[in-house]
Amino acid sequence: MYRDTRLLKTSRIGVNLDEYEDNLIEALAAYTGTEKATLVRELVMRAALDLLGVASQQEFDAVSMMDFQPTAKLH
């Protein structure tokens, strides 16, 4: 069914939100017409890519496939 079974979303994590945070996510989900879990996953992935300094998942994939040589050496 799936060409790449690693793309199946089977890993789960829990996130505890206070009432205000939950209300914000609920409002965003209603505004965008997106399920809350999907919205939060997209926000988390967008923030993670931003922290890594890449613009998209495709750019991250391209960078991660490059030959990486660490510059620091252990004593």
PDB file of N, CA, C, O and CB in Angstrom:
ATOM      1  N   MET A   1       0.815  -1.183   0.000  1.00  0.00           N
ATOM      2  CA  MET A   1       0.000   0.000   0.000  1.00  0.00           C
ATOM      3  C   MET A   1       0.869   1.261   0.000  1.00  0.00           C
ATOM      4  O   MET A   1       0.649   2.173  -0.796  1.00  0.00           O
ATOM      5  CB  MET A   1      -0.933  -0.010   1.197  1.00  0.00           C
ATOM      6  N   TYR A   2       1.855   1.302   0.899  1.00  0.00           N
ATOM      7  CA  TYR A   2       2.779   2.431   0.940  1.00  0.00           C
ATOM      8  C   TYR A   2       4.088   2.017   0.298  1.00  0.00           C
ATOM      9  O   TYR A   2       4.594   0.922   0.547  1.00  0.00           O
ATOM     10  CB  TYR A   2       3.009   2.918   2.395  1.00  0.00           C
ATOM     11  N   ARG A   3       4.636   2.898  -0.532  1.00  0.00           N
ATOM     12  CA  ARG A   3       5.931   2.604  -1.150  1.00  0.00           C
ATOM     13  C   ARG A   3       7.028   2.595  -0.094  1.00  0.00           C
ATOM     14  O   ARG A   3       7.917   1.745  -0.127  1.00  0.00           O
ATOM     15  CB  ARG A   3       6.259   3.632  -2.252  1.00  0.00           C
ATOM     16  N   ASP A   4       6.967   3.529   0.834  1.00  0.00           N
ATOM     17  CA  ASP A   4       7.964   3.615   1.898  1.00  0.00           C
ATOM     18  C   ASP A   4       7.234   3.517   3.231  1.00  0.00           C
ATOM     19  O   ASP A   4       6.600   4.477   3.669  1.00  0.00           O
ATOM     20  CB  ASP A   4       8.796   4.945   1.802  1.00  0.00           C
ATOM     21  N   THR A   5       7.323   2.361   3.871  1.00  0.00           N
ATOM     22  CA  THR A   5       6.581   2.146   5.118  1.00  0.00           C
ATOM     23  C   THR A   5       7.114   3.006   6.262  1.00  0.00           C
ATOM     24  O   THR A   5       6.450   3.131   7.291  1.00  0.00           O
ATOM     25  CB  THR A   5       6.640   0.677   5.512  1.00  0.00           C
ATOM     26  N   ARG A   6       8.293   3.599   6.104  1.00  0.00           N
ATOM     27  CA  ARG A   6       8.812   4.492   7.149  1.00  0.00           C
ATOM     28  C   ARG A   6       8.012   5.784   7.227  1.00  0.00           C
ATOM     29  O   ARG A   6       8.125   6.528   8.202  1.00  0.00           O
ATOM     30  CB  ARG A   6      10.285   4.810   6.894  1.00  0.00           C
ATOM     31  N   LEU A   7       7.202   6.057   6.201  1.00  0.00           N
ATOM     32  CA  LEU A   7       6.373   7.267   6.199  1.00  0.00           C
ATOM     33  C   LEU A   7       5.055   7.078   6.949  1.00  0.00           C
ATOM     34  O   LEU A   7       4.308   8.038   7.136  1.00  0.00           O
ATOM     35  CB  LEU A   7       6.087   7.693   4.772  1.00  0.00           C
ATOM     36  N   LEU A   8       4.763   5.844   7.379  1.00  0.00           N
ATOM     37  CA  LEU A   8       3.561   5.614   8.180  1.00  0.00           C
ATOM     38  C   LEU A   8       3.719   6.324   9.516  1.00  0.00           C
ATOM     39  O   LEU A   8       4.777   6.246  10.142  1.00  0.00           O
ATOM     40  CB  LEU A   8       3.303   4.089   8.389  1.00  0.00           C
ATOM     41  N   LYS A   9       2.705   6.996   9.942  1.00  0.00           N
ATOM     42  CA  LYS A   9       2.767   7.760  11.182  1.00  0.00           C
ATOM     43  C   LYS A   9       2.318   6.868  12.340  1.00  0.00           C
ATOM     44  O   LYS A   9       1.155   6.887  12.744  1.00  0.00           O
ATOM     45  CB  LYS A   9       1.884   9.043  11.092  1.00  0.00           C
ATOM     46  N   THR A  10       3.273   6.079  12.870  1.00  0.00           N
ATOM     47  CA  THR A  10       2.961   5.140  13.936  1.00  0.00           C
ATOM     48  C   THR A  10       3.586   5.531  15.272  1.00  0.00           C
ATOM     49  O   THR A  10       3.194   4.995  16.309  1.00  0.00           O
ATOM     50  CB  THR A  10       3.419   3.764  13.549  1.00  0.00           C
ATOM     51  N   SER A  11       4.540   6.444  15.271  1.00  0.00           N
ATOM     52  CA  SER A  11       5.178   6.878  16.518  1.00  0.00           C
ATOM     53  C   SER A  11       4.316   7.954  17.163  1.00  0.00           C
ATOM     54  O   SER A  11       3.886   8.902  16.506  1.00  0.00           O
ATOM     55  CB  SER A  11       6.627   7.409  16.260  1.00  0.00           C
ATOM     56  N   ARG A  12       4.070   7.792  18.456  1.00  0.00           N
ATOM     57  CA  ARG A  12       3.206   8.733  19.169  1.00  0.00           C
ATOM     58  C   ARG A  12       3.957   9.361  20.333  1.00  0.00           C
ATOM     59  O   ARG A  12       4.801   8.727  20.966  1.00  0.00           O
ATOM     60  CB  ARG A  12       1.932   8.030  19.672  1.00  0.00           C
ATOM     61  N   ILE A  13       3.631  10.619  20.600  1.00  0.00           N
ATOM     62  CA  ILE A  13       4.125  11.302  21.792  1.00  0.00           C
ATOM     63  C   ILE A  13       2.944  12.033  22.415  1.00  0.00           C
ATOM     64  O   ILE A  13       1.958  12.331  21.741  1.00  0.00           O
ATOM     65  CB  ILE A  13       5.303  12.294  21.451  1.00  0.00           C
ATOM     66  N   GLY A  14       3.052  12.313  23.681  1.00  0.00           N
ATOM     67  CA  GLY A  14       2.004  13.064  24.363  1.00  0.00           C
ATOM     68  C   GLY A  14       2.459  14.490  24.618  1.00  0.00           C
ATOM     69  O   GLY A  14       3.634  14.737  24.889  1.00  0.00           O
ATOM     70  N   VAL A  15       1.536  15.416  24.531  1.00  0.00           N
ATOM     71  CA  VAL A  15       1.830  16.818  24.804  1.00  0.00           C
ATOM     72  C   VAL A  15       0.783  17.319  25.785  1.00  0.00           C
ATOM     73  O   VAL A  15      -0.417  17.208  25.537  1.00  0.00           O
ATOM     74  CB  VAL A  15       1.841  17.678  23.487  1.00  0.00           C
ATOM     75  N   ASN A  16       1.242  17.866  26.893  1.00  0.00           N
ATOM     76  CA  ASN A  16       0.328  18.425  27.881  1.00  0.00           C
ATOM     77  C   ASN A  16       0.187  19.920  27.643  1.00  0.00           C
ATOM     78  O   ASN A  16       1.176  20.653  27.634  1.00  0.00           O
ATOM     79  CB  ASN A  16       0.824  18.142  29.322  1.00  0.00           C
ATOM     80  N   LEU A  17      -1.041  20.365  27.452  1.00  0.00           N
ATOM     81  CA  LEU A  17      -1.335  21.771  27.210  1.00  0.00           C
ATOM     82  C   LEU A  17      -2.222  22.301  28.323  1.00  0.00           C
ATOM     83  O   LEU A  17      -3.059  21.579  28.864  1.00  0.00           O
ATOM     84  CB  LEU A  17      -2.009  21.968  25.836  1.00  0.00           C
ATOM     85  N   ASP A  18      -2.029  23.576  28.659  1.00  0.00           N
ATOM     86  CA  ASP A  18      -2.978  24.181  29.591  1.00  0.00           C
ATOM     87  C   ASP A  18      -4.223  24.589  28.801  1.00  0.00           C
ATOM     88  O   ASP A  18      -4.268  24.433  27.581  1.00  0.00           O
ATOM     89  CB  ASP A  18      -2.344  25.416  30.334  1.00  0.00           C
ATOM     90  N   GLU A  19      -5.211  25.101  29.489  1.00  0.00           N
ATOM     91  CA  GLU A  19      -6.483  25.423  28.844  1.00  0.00           C
ATOM     92  C   GLU A  19      -6.321  26.483  27.751  1.00  0.00           C
ATOM     93  O   GLU A  19      -6.948  26.392  26.695  1.00  0.00           O
ATOM     94  CB  GLU A  19      -7.487  25.904  29.884  1.00  0.00           C
ATOM     95  N   TYR A  20      -5.476  27.489  28.008  1.00  0.00           N
ATOM     96  CA  TYR A  20      -5.269  28.552  27.020  1.00  0.00           C
ATOM     97  C   TYR A  20      -4.585  28.017  25.758  1.00  0.00           C
ATOM     98  O   TYR A  20      -4.976  28.354  24.641  1.00  0.00           O
ATOM     99  CB  TYR A  20      -4.433  29.688  27.630  1.00  0.00           C
ATOM    100  N   GLU A  21      -3.562  27.184  25.948  1.00  0.00           N
ATOM    101  CA  GLU A  21      -2.866  26.598  24.799  1.00  0.00           C
ATOM    102  C   GLU A  21      -3.795  25.700  23.996  1.00  0.00           C
ATOM    103  O   GLU A  21      -3.798  25.732  22.766  1.00  0.00           O
ATOM    104  CB  GLU A  21      -1.640  25.803  25.263  1.00  0.00           C
ATOM    105  N   ASP A  22      -4.586  24.898  24.707  1.00  0.00           N
ATOM    106  CA  ASP A  22      -5.530  24.014  24.025  1.00  0.00           C
ATOM    107  C   ASP A  22      -6.576  24.822  23.257  1.00  0.00           C
ATOM    108  O   ASP A  22      -6.952  24.461  22.141  1.00  0.00           O
ATOM    109  CB  ASP A  22      -6.218  23.083  25.035  1.00  0.00           C
ATOM    110  N   ASN A  23      -7.041  25.912  23.857  1.00  0.00           N
ATOM    111  CA  ASN A  23      -8.011  26.770  23.164  1.00  0.00           C
ATOM    112  C   ASN A  23      -7.413  27.367  21.894  1.00  0.00           C
ATOM    113  O   ASN A  23      -8.093  27.469  20.873  1.00  0.00           O
ATOM    114  CB  ASN A  23      -8.491  27.894  24.093  1.00  0.00           C
ATOM    115  N   LEU A  24      -6.145  27.761  21.956  1.00  0.00           N
ATOM    116  CA  LEU A  24      -5.474  28.307  20.778  1.00  0.00           C
ATOM    117  C   LEU A  24      -5.367  27.251  19.676  1.00  0.00           C
ATOM    118  O   LEU A  24      -5.663  27.535  18.515  1.00  0.00           O
ATOM    119  CB  LEU A  24      -4.075  28.830  21.151  1.00  0.00           C
ATOM    120  N   ILE A  25      -4.949  26.048  20.031  1.00  0.00           N
ATOM    121  CA  ILE A  25      -4.835  24.965  19.040  1.00  0.00           C
ATOM    122  C   ILE A  25      -6.210  24.618  18.488  1.00  0.00           C
ATOM    123  O   ILE A  25      -6.360  24.385  17.289  1.00  0.00           O
ATOM    124  CB  ILE A  25      -4.174  23.706  19.667  1.00  0.00           C
ATOM    125  N   GLU A  26      -7.202  24.585  19.349  1.00  0.00           N
ATOM    126  CA  GLU A  26      -8.576  24.299  18.912  1.00  0.00           C
ATOM    127  C   GLU A  26      -9.058  25.358  17.919  1.00  0.00           C
ATOM    128  O   GLU A  26      -9.666  25.030  16.900  1.00  0.00           O
ATOM    129  CB  GLU A  26      -9.531  24.237  20.129  1.00  0.00           C
ATOM    130  N   ALA A  27      -8.784  26.630  18.224  1.00  0.00           N
ATOM    131  CA  ALA A  27      -9.197  27.714  17.328  1.00  0.00           C
ATOM    132  C   ALA A  27      -8.459  27.641  15.993  1.00  0.00           C
ATOM    133  O   ALA A  27      -9.064  27.840  14.939  1.00  0.00           O
ATOM    134  CB  ALA A  27      -8.948  29.075  17.990  1.00  0.00           C
ATOM    135  N   LEU A  28      -7.157  27.358  16.031  1.00  0.00           N
ATOM    136  CA  LEU A  28      -6.389  27.214  14.792  1.00  0.00           C
ATOM    137  C   LEU A  28      -6.901  26.050  13.954  1.00  0.00           C
ATOM    138  O   LEU A  28      -7.010  26.154  12.732  1.00  0.00           O
ATOM    139  CB  LEU A  28      -4.906  27.016  15.104  1.00  0.00           C
ATOM    140  N   ALA A  29      -7.213  24.947  14.616  1.00  0.00           N
ATOM    141  CA  ALA A  29      -7.733  23.780  13.901  1.00  0.00           C
ATOM    142  C   ALA A  29      -9.067  24.106  13.248  1.00  0.00           C
ATOM    143  O   ALA A  29      -9.310  23.722  12.104  1.00  0.00           O
ATOM    144  CB  ALA A  29      -7.887  22.584  14.853  1.00  0.00           C
ATOM    145  N   ALA A  30      -9.930  24.809  13.966  1.00  0.00           N
ATOM    146  CA  ALA A  30     -11.222  25.192  13.398  1.00  0.00           C
ATOM    147  C   ALA A  30     -11.041  26.178  12.245  1.00  0.00           C
ATOM    148  O   ALA A  30     -11.731  26.088  11.230  1.00  0.00           O
ATOM    149  CB  ALA A  30     -12.123  25.806  14.483  1.00  0.00           C
ATOM    150  N   TYR A  31     -10.117  27.111  12.406  1.00  0.00           N
ATOM    151  CA  TYR A  31      -9.872  28.125  11.377  1.00  0.00           C
ATOM    152  C   TYR A  31      -9.325  27.503  10.094  1.00  0.00           C
ATOM    153  O   TYR A  31      -9.726  27.879   8.992  1.00  0.00           O
ATOM    154  CB  TYR A  31      -8.896  29.182  11.899  1.00  0.00           C
ATOM    155  N   THR A  32      -8.405  26.547  10.246  1.00  0.00           N
ATOM    156  CA  THR A  32      -7.767  25.937   9.075  1.00  0.00           C
ATOM    157  C   THR A  32      -8.518  24.724   8.551  1.00  0.00           C
ATOM    158  O   THR A  32      -8.264  24.266   7.437  1.00  0.00           O
ATOM    159  CB  THR A  32      -6.357  25.540   9.410  1.00  0.00           C
ATOM    160  N   GLY A  33      -9.448  24.197   9.357  1.00  0.00           N
ATOM    161  CA  GLY A  33     -10.160  22.990   8.946  1.00  0.00           C
ATOM    162  C   GLY A  33      -9.300  21.741   9.030  1.00  0.00           C
ATOM    163  O   GLY A  33      -9.542  20.760   8.327  1.00  0.00           O
ATOM    164  N   THR A  34      -8.299  21.784   9.890  1.00  0.00           N
ATOM    165  CA  THR A  34      -7.354  20.681  10.055  1.00  0.00           C
ATOM    166  C   THR A  34      -7.595  20.001  11.394  1.00  0.00           C
ATOM    167  O   THR A  34      -7.983  20.649  12.367  1.00  0.00           O
ATOM    168  CB  THR A  34      -5.892  21.184   9.954  1.00  0.00           C
ATOM    169  N   GLU A  35      -7.363  18.692  11.440  1.00  0.00           N
ATOM    170  CA  GLU A  35      -7.442  17.979  12.716  1.00  0.00           C
ATOM    171  C   GLU A  35      -6.369  18.527  13.659  1.00  0.00           C
ATOM    172  O   GLU A  35      -5.297  18.940  13.215  1.00  0.00           O
ATOM    173  CB  GLU A  35      -7.268  16.438  12.512  1.00  0.00           C
ATOM    174  N   LYS A  36      -6.665  18.527  14.970  1.00  0.00           N
ATOM    175  CA  LYS A  36      -5.719  19.069  15.945  1.00  0.00           C
ATOM    176  C   LYS A  36      -4.374  18.347  15.888  1.00  0.00           C
ATOM    177  O   LYS A  36      -3.328  18.995  15.898  1.00  0.00           O
ATOM    178  CB  LYS A  36      -6.301  18.971  17.351  1.00  0.00           C
ATOM    179  N   ALA A  37      -4.388  17.030  15.830  1.00  0.00           N
ATOM    180  CA  ALA A  37      -3.136  16.266  15.817  1.00  0.00           C
ATOM    181  C   ALA A  37      -2.306  16.586  14.579  1.00  0.00           C
ATOM    182  O   ALA A  37      -1.086  16.727  14.663  1.00  0.00           O
ATOM    183  CB  ALA A  37      -3.426  14.762  15.877  1.00  0.00           C
ATOM    184  N   THR A  38      -2.966  16.700  13.437  1.00  0.00           N
ATOM    185  CA  THR A  38      -2.267  17.031  12.195  1.00  0.00           C
ATOM    186  C   THR A  38      -1.673  18.425  12.280  1.00  0.00           C
ATOM    187  O   THR A  38      -0.532  18.647  11.874  1.00  0.00           O
ATOM    188  CB  THR A  38      -3.217  16.931  10.990  1.00  0.00           C
ATOM    189  N   LEU A  39      -2.440  19.356  12.804  1.00  0.00           N
ATOM    190  CA  LEU A  39      -1.973  20.732  12.953  1.00  0.00           C
ATOM    191  C   LEU A  39      -0.746  20.794  13.853  1.00  0.00           C
ATOM    192  O   LEU A  39       0.247  21.436  13.509  1.00  0.00           O
ATOM    193  CB  LEU A  39      -3.088  21.619  13.518  1.00  0.00           C
ATOM    194  N   VAL A  40      -0.810  20.130  15.007  1.00  0.00           N
ATOM    195  CA  VAL A  40       0.312  20.152  15.946  1.00  0.00           C
ATOM    196  C   VAL A  40       1.535  19.482  15.327  1.00  0.00           C
ATOM    197  O   VAL A  40       2.650  19.978  15.483  1.00  0.00           O
ATOM    198  CB  VAL A  40      -0.070  19.453  17.269  1.00  0.00           C
ATOM    199  N   ARG A  41       1.345  18.356  14.624  1.00  0.00           N
ATOM    200  CA  ARG A  41       2.476  17.686  13.971  1.00  0.00           C
ATOM    201  C   ARG A  41       3.134  18.618  12.955  1.00  0.00           C
ATOM    202  O   ARG A  41       4.360  18.715  12.907  1.00  0.00           O
ATOM    203  CB  ARG A  41       2.010  16.381  13.278  1.00  0.00           C
ATOM    204  N   GLU A  42       2.331  19.302  12.146  1.00  0.00           N
ATOM    205  CA  GLU A  42       2.881  20.225  11.150  1.00  0.00           C
ATOM    206  C   GLU A  42       3.616  21.389  11.806  1.00  0.00           C
ATOM    207  O   GLU A  42       4.673  21.803  11.330  1.00  0.00           O
ATOM    208  CB  GLU A  42       1.768  20.757  10.250  1.00  0.00           C
ATOM    209  N   LEU A  43       3.062  21.919  12.900  1.00  0.00           N
ATOM    210  CA  LEU A  43       3.730  23.012  13.612  1.00  0.00           C
ATOM    211  C   LEU A  43       5.055  22.556  14.216  1.00  0.00           C
ATOM    212  O   LEU A  43       6.050  23.278  14.156  1.00  0.00           O
ATOM    213  CB  LEU A  43       2.820  23.565  14.712  1.00  0.00           C
ATOM    214  N   VAL A  44       5.067  21.365  14.793  1.00  0.00           N
ATOM    215  CA  VAL A  44       6.296  20.830  15.391  1.00  0.00           C
ATOM    216  C   VAL A  44       7.354  20.605  14.319  1.00  0.00           C
ATOM    217  O   VAL A  44       8.512  20.977  14.503  1.00  0.00           O
ATOM    218  CB  VAL A  44       6.010  19.512  16.142  1.00  0.00           C
ATOM    219  N   MET A  45       6.967  20.001  13.205  1.00  0.00           N
ATOM    220  CA  MET A  45       7.931  19.735  12.133  1.00  0.00           C
ATOM    221  C   MET A  45       8.458  21.039  11.534  1.00  0.00           C
ATOM    222  O   MET A  45       9.646  21.144  11.231  1.00  0.00           O
ATOM    223  CB  MET A  45       7.288  18.872  11.035  1.00  0.00           C
ATOM    224  N   ARG A  46       7.587  22.029  11.362  1.00  0.00           N
ATOM    225  CA  ARG A  46       8.017  23.327  10.828  1.00  0.00           C
ATOM    226  C   ARG A  46       9.011  23.991  11.780  1.00  0.00           C
ATOM    227  O   ARG A  46      10.016  24.549  11.338  1.00  0.00           O
ATOM    228  CB  ARG A  46       6.797  24.254  10.596  1.00  0.00           C
ATOM    229  N   ALA A  47       8.734  23.932  13.092  1.00  0.00           N
ATOM    230  CA  ALA A  47       9.640  24.521  14.082  1.00  0.00           C
ATOM    231  C   ALA A  47      10.968  23.768  14.124  1.00  0.00           C
ATOM    232  O   ALA A  47      12.022  24.389  14.253  1.00  0.00           O
ATOM    233  CB  ALA A  47       8.987  24.519  15.476  1.00  0.00           C
ATOM    234  N   ALA A  48      10.932  22.440  14.016  1.00  0.00           N
ATOM    235  CA  ALA A  48      12.161  21.644  14.031  1.00  0.00           C
ATOM    236  C   ALA A  48      13.036  21.972  12.826  1.00  0.00           C
ATOM    237  O   ALA A  48      14.246  22.150  12.968  1.00  0.00           O
ATOM    238  CB  ALA A  48      11.830  20.145  14.050  1.00  0.00           C
ATOM    239  N   LEU A  49      12.434  22.052  11.646  1.00  0.00           N
ATOM    240  CA  LEU A  49      13.200  22.395  10.446  1.00  0.00           C
ATOM    241  C   LEU A  49      13.771  23.803  10.553  1.00  0.00           C
ATOM    242  O   LEU A  49      14.889  24.058  10.106  1.00  0.00           O
ATOM    243  CB  LEU A  49      12.321  22.277   9.192  1.00  0.00           C
ATOM    244  N   ASP A  50      13.003  24.720  11.148  1.00  0.00           N
ATOM    245  CA  ASP A  50      13.475  26.092  11.338  1.00  0.00           C
ATOM    246  C   ASP A  50      14.681  26.121  12.275  1.00  0.00           C
ATOM    247  O   ASP A  50      15.650  26.835  12.018  1.00  0.00           O
ATOM    248  CB  ASP A  50      12.345  26.980  11.895  1.00  0.00           C
ATOM    249  N   LEU A  51      14.624  25.344  13.362  1.00  0.00           N
ATOM    250  CA  LEU A  51      15.757  25.279  14.289  1.00  0.00           C
ATOM    251  C   LEU A  51      17.005  24.721  13.613  1.00  0.00           C
ATOM    252  O   LEU A  51      18.124  25.114  13.941  1.00  0.00           O
ATOM    253  CB  LEU A  51      15.398  24.423  15.502  1.00  0.00           C
ATOM    254  N   LEU A  52      16.810  23.808  12.672  1.00  0.00           N
ATOM    255  CA  LEU A  52      17.938  23.234  11.934  1.00  0.00           C
ATOM    256  C   LEU A  52      18.424  24.155  10.822  1.00  0.00           C
ATOM    257  O   LEU A  52      19.482  23.919  10.239  1.00  0.00           O
ATOM    258  CB  LEU A  52      17.548  21.888  11.348  1.00  0.00           C
ATOM    259  N   GLY A  53      17.664  25.197  10.526  1.00  0.00           N
ATOM    260  CA  GLY A  53      18.064  26.152   9.507  1.00  0.00           C
ATOM    261  C   GLY A  53      17.805  25.692   8.092  1.00  0.00           C
ATOM    262  O   GLY A  53      18.486  26.122   7.160  1.00  0.00           O
ATOM    263  N   VAL A  54      16.823  24.815   7.921  1.00  0.00           N
ATOM    264  CA  VAL A  54      16.449  24.380   6.575  1.00  0.00           C
ATOM    265  C   VAL A  54      15.016  24.804   6.303  1.00  0.00           C
ATOM    266  O   VAL A  54      14.215  24.947   7.227  1.00  0.00           O
ATOM    267  CB  VAL A  54      16.609  22.838   6.413  1.00  0.00           C
ATOM    268  N   ALA A  55      14.699  25.003   5.036  1.00  0.00           N
ATOM    269  CA  ALA A  55      13.398  25.554   4.670  1.00  0.00           C
ATOM    270  C   ALA A  55      12.319  24.500   4.486  1.00  0.00           C
ATOM    271  O   ALA A  55      11.135  24.803   4.624  1.00  0.00           O
ATOM    272  CB  ALA A  55      13.527  26.345   3.416  1.00  0.00           C
ATOM    273  N   SER A  56      12.708  23.260   4.174  1.00  0.00           N
ATOM    274  CA  SER A  56      11.697  22.245   3.884  1.00  0.00           C
ATOM    275  C   SER A  56      12.231  20.857   4.204  1.00  0.00           C
ATOM    276  O   SER A  56      13.431  20.672   4.408  1.00  0.00           O
ATOM    277  CB  SER A  56      11.257  22.321   2.414  1.00  0.00           C
ATOM    278  N   GLN A  57      11.334  19.893   4.246  1.00  0.00           N
ATOM    279  CA  GLN A  57      11.729  18.502   4.465  1.00  0.00           C
ATOM    280  C   GLN A  57      12.645  18.028   3.342  1.00  0.00           C
ATOM    281  O   GLN A  57      13.587  17.273   3.586  1.00  0.00           O
ATOM    282  CB  GLN A  57      10.487  17.594   4.564  1.00  0.00           C
ATOM    283  N   GLN A  58      12.374  18.467   2.112  1.00  0.00           N
ATOM    284  CA  GLN A  58      13.207  18.073   0.976  1.00  0.00           C
ATOM    285  C   GLN A  58      14.632  18.614   1.141  1.00  0.00           C
ATOM    286  O   GLN A  58      15.602  17.917   0.846  1.00  0.00           O
ATOM    287  CB  GLN A  58      12.588  18.579  -0.348  1.00  0.00           C
ATOM    288  N   GLU A  59      14.752  19.853   1.612  1.00  0.00           N
ATOM    289  CA  GLU A  59      16.082  20.417   1.840  1.00  0.00           C
ATOM    290  C   GLU A  59      16.793  19.662   2.951  1.00  0.00           C
ATOM    291  O   GLU A  59      17.994  19.410   2.853  1.00  0.00           O
ATOM    292  CB  GLU A  59      15.988  21.912   2.189  1.00  0.00           C
ATOM    293  N   PHE A  60      16.069  19.295   4.013  1.00  0.00           N
ATOM    294  CA  PHE A  60      16.653  18.515   5.100  1.00  0.00           C
ATOM    295  C   PHE A  60      17.138  17.172   4.583  1.00  0.00           C
ATOM    296  O   PHE A  60      18.236  16.734   4.925  1.00  0.00           O
ATOM    297  CB  PHE A  60      15.637  18.316   6.233  1.00  0.00           C
ATOM    298  N   ASP A  61      16.317  16.507   3.751  1.00  0.00           N
ATOM    299  CA  ASP A  61      16.712  15.216   3.187  1.00  0.00           C
ATOM    300  C   ASP A  61      17.980  15.355   2.356  1.00  0.00           C
ATOM    301  O   ASP A  61      18.870  14.507   2.434  1.00  0.00           O
ATOM    302  CB  ASP A  61      15.579  14.635   2.329  1.00  0.00           C
ATOM    303  N   ALA A  62      18.070  16.418   1.562  1.00  0.00           N
ATOM    304  CA  ALA A  62      19.250  16.633   0.717  1.00  0.00           C
ATOM    305  C   ALA A  62      20.491  16.875   1.568  1.00  0.00           C
ATOM    306  O   ALA A  62      21.559  16.335   1.282  1.00  0.00           O
ATOM    307  CB  ALA A  62      19.023  17.820  -0.234  1.00  0.00           C
ATOM    308  N   VAL A  63      20.349  17.689   2.616  1.00  0.00           N
ATOM    309  CA  VAL A  63      21.488  17.983   3.484  1.00  0.00           C
ATOM    310  C   VAL A  63      21.908  16.741   4.252  1.00  0.00           C
ATOM    311  O   VAL A  63      23.102  16.488   4.408  1.00  0.00           O
ATOM    312  CB  VAL A  63      21.147  19.119   4.458  1.00  0.00           C
ATOM    313  N   SER A  64      20.945  15.959   4.736  1.00  0.00           N
ATOM    314  CA  SER A  64      21.281  14.784   5.533  1.00  0.00           C
ATOM    315  C   SER A  64      21.924  13.682   4.700  1.00  0.00           C
ATOM    316  O   SER A  64      22.571  12.794   5.255  1.00  0.00           O
ATOM    317  CB  SER A  64      20.043  14.252   6.211  1.00  0.00           C
ATOM    318  N   MET A  65      21.758  13.722   3.380  1.00  0.00           N
ATOM    319  CA  MET A  65      22.375  12.722   2.511  1.00  0.00           C
ATOM    320  C   MET A  65      23.809  13.091   2.132  1.00  0.00           C
ATOM    321  O   MET A  65      24.531  12.277   1.557  1.00  0.00           O
ATOM    322  CB  MET A  65      21.541  12.544   1.252  1.00  0.00           C
ATOM    323  N   MET A  66      24.222  14.321   2.456  1.00  0.00           N
ATOM    324  CA  MET A  66      25.581  14.757   2.128  1.00  0.00           C
ATOM    325  C   MET A  66      26.575  14.053   3.040  1.00  0.00           C
ATOM    326  O   MET A  66      26.233  13.638   4.147  1.00  0.00           O
ATOM    327  CB  MET A  66      25.719  16.297   2.258  1.00  0.00           C
ATOM    328  N   ASP A  67      27.798  13.925   2.567  1.00  0.00           N
ATOM    329  CA  ASP A  67      28.858  13.316   3.362  1.00  0.00           C
ATOM    330  C   ASP A  67      29.251  14.295   4.460  1.00  0.00           C
ATOM    331  O   ASP A  67      29.791  15.365   4.178  1.00  0.00           O
ATOM    332  CB  ASP A  67      30.090  12.935   2.476  1.00  0.00           C
ATOM    333  N   PHE A  68      28.983  13.934   5.700  1.00  0.00           N
ATOM    334  CA  PHE A  68      29.239  14.821   6.830  1.00  0.00           C
ATOM    335  C   PHE A  68      30.529  14.405   7.520  1.00  0.00           C
ATOM    336  O   PHE A  68      30.694  13.244   7.893  1.00  0.00           O
ATOM    337  CB  PHE A  68      28.056  14.803   7.828  1.00  0.00           C
ATOM    338  N   GLN A  69      31.429  15.342   7.684  1.00  0.00           N
ATOM    339  CA  GLN A  69      32.688  15.101   8.385  1.00  0.00           C
ATOM    340  C   GLN A  69      32.757  16.045   9.580  1.00  0.00           C
ATOM    341  O   GLN A  69      32.854  17.258   9.392  1.00  0.00           O
ATOM    342  CB  GLN A  69      33.921  15.302   7.434  1.00  0.00           C
ATOM    343  N   PRO A  70      32.709  15.519  10.806  1.00  0.00           N
ATOM    344  CA  PRO A  70      32.785  16.400  11.972  1.00  0.00           C
ATOM    345  C   PRO A  70      34.148  17.084  12.045  1.00  0.00           C
ATOM    346  O   PRO A  70      35.168  16.498  11.684  1.00  0.00           O
ATOM    347  CB  PRO A  70      32.519  15.607  13.265  1.00  0.00           C
ATOM    348  N   THR A  71      34.152  18.318  12.511  1.00  0.00           N
ATOM    349  CA  THR A  71      35.402  19.071  12.594  1.00  0.00           C
ATOM    350  C   THR A  71      36.062  18.910  13.953  1.00  0.00           C
ATOM    351  O   THR A  71      37.283  19.031  14.059  1.00  0.00           O
ATOM    352  CB  THR A  71      35.152  20.543  12.314  1.00  0.00           C
ATOM    353  N   ALA A  72      35.291  18.643  14.985  1.00  0.00           N
ATOM    354  CA  ALA A  72      35.863  18.487  16.322  1.00  0.00           C
ATOM    355  C   ALA A  72      36.468  17.091  16.460  1.00  0.00           C
ATOM    356  O   ALA A  72      35.932  16.115  15.936  1.00  0.00           O
ATOM    357  CB  ALA A  72      34.786  18.728  17.418  1.00  0.00           C
ATOM    358  N   LYS A  73      37.571  17.014  17.160  1.00  0.00           N
ATOM    359  CA  LYS A  73      38.219  15.725  17.399  1.00  0.00           C
ATOM    360  C   LYS A  73      38.230  15.478  18.898  1.00  0.00           C
ATOM    361  O   LYS A  73      38.456  16.396  19.687  1.00  0.00           O
ATOM    362  CB  LYS A  73      39.673  15.691  16.810  1.00  0.00           C
ATOM    363  N   LEU A  74      37.986  14.242  19.283  1.00  0.00           N
ATOM    364  CA  LEU A  74      38.017  13.883  20.695  1.00  0.00           C
ATOM    365  C   LEU A  74      39.460  13.760  21.159  1.00  0.00           C
ATOM    366  O   LEU A  74      40.344  13.431  20.367  1.00  0.00           O
ATOM    367  CB  LEU A  74      37.250  12.567  20.947  1.00  0.00           C
ATOM    368  N   HIS A  75      39.702  14.022  22.437  1.00  0.00           N
ATOM    369  CA  HIS A  75      41.067  13.946  22.989  1.00  0.00           C
ATOM    370  C   HIS A  75      41.506  12.517  23.105  1.00  0.00           C
ATOM    371  O   HIS A  75      42.623  12.248  23.548  1.00  0.00           O
ATOM    372  CB  HIS A  75      41.150  14.626  24.356  1.00  0.00           C
TER     373      HIS A  75
END
